[in-house]
Amino acid sequence: MGKVYVVGTCDTKGAELNYAKEAILAAGAEAVLIDVGTLGSGNTADVSAAEVAAFHPDGASTVLEHTDRGPAVSAMATALTGFLATRSDIGAVLGLGGTGNTALVTEAMRSLPIGVPKLMVSTVASGNTAAYVGPNDLAMMYSVVDIAGLNAISRTVIGNAAHAAAGMALNPVAASVSDRPGLGMTMFGVTTACVTQVREVMEKTHEVYVFHATGVGGQSMEKLADSGFVAGLIDVTTTEVADLLIGGVFPAKEDRFGSVIRTKIPYVASVGAVDMVNFSAMETVPAAFRQRRLHVHNAQVTLMRTTPEENIRIAQFIVERLNRMQGPVRFLLPLRGVSAIDAPGQPFHDPQADETLFSTIRAGWQDAPNRRLVEIDAHINDPQFAAALAENFRAISA
C-alpha cells in the first residue's frame, strides 16, 4: 500500500492542502504533503520546496532564485519530476491549484507510469485539458470555486478528491494475470485491413492493444512502452509524423519513436498513411493548402496528399530515429502503396511521391546487426504485407 502524495504551493494554498491531507488520513491512507511553492516558505509541508528543488538537474538555486514566476514554475516542474522518480512508495498523487500549479504538477504526473493514480483538482479542468493530460491516465476534477480559502464548496470538492485519492491508494488494482505479453499497434482507417490481419494472427500469442494514430494515440502507445506495459510494437501507421512536419491536426510529438530508442523493445514498423496530412472539415483547411490534392474522408476530416518534397522530410525524420534504435528493429516498405487511398485507381495514388519516400529512407538507412530494412512488393493492406509484418515480429521477439 502506497502513500498519497499531496502536491501544491504551500505558500499560497497551505490551508487547502492540509485539509486534503487530513481528509486522506481520516480515510485511512497515509499522506505526504509536498510543497512546490516558489514564493516563500510553506512551513506545514512534510517535504519542503527546497528539498524538491534540489532534484533539479542544475541544482536548487535554478528553481528558487528566479525572480520571474514563469521560469520558476517551469524549473520546479522539472525538479518535482526528478523527485517523484526517486519515490518507491507512491500510492497516488493528488494536486490542487490554479493554472500555474496545474501546469507544474501535471507535468510531473505525466512522467509517472501508467497505472499510478493521478488526480488534479484544478480551476481549469472544465476547459481543454489535452495539454495537461496528454497520453496519460491522469484525471482532472474541476474545483468549481477558486482554490483560495476553505468554504462549503471547496471543502466538498477537495474532500471528495482526497477520498478518491485515498481510495485508489488503499485499493490498488492487481496486475494483469494474462500470461501473454503486451503488443502495441497503430492503425488508421486507411490501414485497418492490414492491422486487422496482423492483429488476428498476433492475438494467438500476445495481448494486443491497437491505437488510433491521431497524435495522442501514438503518444499513448509509447507511454505504455516506457511504462513497461508492452513487450514490443508493430507500428504500422506512422502518419502522425506527416501532421507534425506539415501542420495537420493529428501531429506526433518530437519524441515520436523515443520510447523504442529508450527501451530497446522489439520493433517492427512501416510508413502507413504517410501519404496524407489530416485537417478537420474542408473549410478549416489552411488557405495555403486549398489548391492541393484534397480528399473528404468524412464531414469532419479532410485529407491532403503529401508531395515528394514533403515525403523527403517525413522519411528523414523517421530514418534518423530508426538509426538510433539499439534494440531489434525491422522496418518494412510496402512498394505498391502506403494506404487504402494510395492504391492504383484511388485518389492519392502517386508512385513518384511514394518512390521519393522509399528512396529517401534507403539513402538514410544505416545498416546495423540489430536493424534491417525490408522491402515488400505489395500494397500495405495486402495479405502478403500483413503476413510479413507478423513474421518479422516473431523473428525478432522469439
Summary of the structure (lengths in Angstrom):
residues: 398
radius of gyration: 23.8
end to end distance: 35.6
largest distance: 70.6
contacts: 1409
relative contact order: 0.09
helix: 42%
strand: 19%
